[in-house]
Amino acid sequence: MTEKLDLILTAYQSSFSAKVFTEKDGGDDILMQAFSITNQMKEQNKQYWGRELGKCWEKLVISVFEHHKGFQKGIKVGQDEICDLVFNNYAIDTKYRVGSGDSGTLKKFKTYGAQIIELGKEPVMLFLREDNLPAAITAMKKGGWKIITGEDSFSFIKEHSGFNLEEYLKSNKAKYTVS
């Protein structure tokens, strides 16, 4: 399994290396450390880094679960994918962090959670970071989502998959340095 995770990180290393921005400051996390992404780099274009790190987080989590009995691809309702994966009774969506409080985004969170519950699954949101917009977290909770952040996300992953993704990322600190 770690070979596939290595491939994901290598692909993102190449993608990140191709980007160039200007300087500022911000917060650090374990995924940023794998790529040696500095706060200054991230602050230059938060939207880009948030989107790309979020997609990387999603792919890593899916890869950890996909070889286990009980794994299913995300649930689609019409054109919308309302979660990233299903594992046993959990409908899991992954987010690097949530910073958008626009009404359309908040409505989606509520709607998707309710749809998942109607399908007999428990909606779980796994956040890598803990610095999320409180209004978005409240909207998710109103939609029935169980919110899990930071260290607790890694604990959930390890408990349910048997794989310690946190230790894996720590052991790969600066291995995929963005040039």
N, C-alpha and C positions, 0 to 999 in steps of 0.2 A: 504494500500500500504506500510506503514512503516514497517509492520511485515515482508514483503518479503525483504525489504531493510535490516532490522535487521538480517535476516537469511544469506544474502550475506556477510555482515560484520562479522558475527560470524564464518562463514565457513572460511573466509580469516584469521581471528584471529587465528584459530587453525592451519592453514597452515603456517602462519608466525611464530608462536610460535615454530614450529618444526625445523626451520632453525637456524643455529648458524654460525656466521662469525667472522672475525677479525676487527680491528678498523681503522677509517679515518674520514674525514669531508665532508659535502655537504649541499645542499639546503633543506628547509623545505616546506611543503604544507599542505593544509587542510585534505587531505586523509591520509597522514602520521600521522597527529595529532590524527585522529580517532583511530589509532592502537598504538599510542605513539612510532612510529618508529623514532628513533633518526637519525640525520645526520651521526653519526658514524656507526650505524647499516647499513644504506643504502650504505655508501661509501665502505663497506666491499665487497659488490657484487652488483654493480650498475645494471648489466644486469638482475639478478634475481629480484631485487626489481622493476626495471622499467617494466619488463614483467608482474609481478604479480599485481602490482598496476595498470597497464594499463588494465589488464583483469578485475580487480575489478571495475575500472572506467567504462569500457564498460558495465558490467552487471548492475551497478547502473543506468546508463543513460537509457539503454533499459527498465529496470523495471519501471522507472518513466513514460516512454511513452507508454508502451505496453497495458495499460488499456484504452487508449483514442481512440476514433474514428479517423481514419486516420493513425493508426499505421499498419505497415507491417514489416515482418522480413526483414533482409538485402537482397540485390540483389546478386544473384549468376550468374556469367557468366562462363560457363564451371565448372571447379573445384574451381575457385576463388570467394570468397565473396568480392565484391567490395565496400560494405559499411555494417555497423553494423545494421542499421535499416532505414526504410523509414517512414517519418511522413508528411502527406499531400504531398506537392510538394518537400520536402527536402529529399535527400538521405544523411543520416548522418553517418559519420564514427567518432569513438572516439579514441583519443590517449592520453595517460598520458603525453607524450612528444615525440619528435622525435629528435634523436641524430645521426642517421645513414645517411651518405651521399653517401653510395655506389651506383653505377650506376644502379644496378638492382632495388633497393628500389625506387630511384628517377623516374625510367622509369615506375614502377608500379603506382606511384601516378599520373603521367601524363595520363597514359592509362586509369586507373579507372575513373578519372574525365571526360575524353572525353566520355567514355562508358555511364556514368550516364547522361551526357548532351544529348547524342543520344537517351536515353530512355525518355527524356522529364522532367527530374528531375534536381533540383539544388543541386550540390554536396557541402556539408557543413562538415568541419572538426572541431570537438570540442576537444580542448586540455585543460586538467586540468592545466598544467603548462605553463609558459611563456618563459622558457629558452630553446627554440627549436633551432635546427641547421638552420641558415639562408638559406643555400643552399637547404635544404629539403623544407622549406617553399616556396622558390622561385619556385621550381619544382612543388609543389602542385598548386600554383597560376597559373602557366603556363598550368596546366591540367584543369583549370577551377574551382578549389576548392575555396570556401569562407572559409577563415581561421578565427576561433574564439578561443581566448585563455583566460585562467584565469577567472577573474571576468565576462568577457563578455560571456563566456561559461555558467556560472551559470545564467546569465540574459536571455540568449537564452532559456535555459531549462525552467526557470520559466515562461517566456513569452508564450512559446508554449505548456507547459504542465499544467501550473497553480500550479506546485509543487516547493517549494523552497528547492532544494537539498543542496544549500550552508548552509542554516540555519539548515537543518537536520544534516549535517555533523558537523557543529559547536556545535550543541547541544549534539553530541555524542563524543566530544573530549575526548580521553583517555578511552572511554567506552569499547573498544575492544583491550585493551593493550596486546601487544605481550610479552609473558613471555620468 
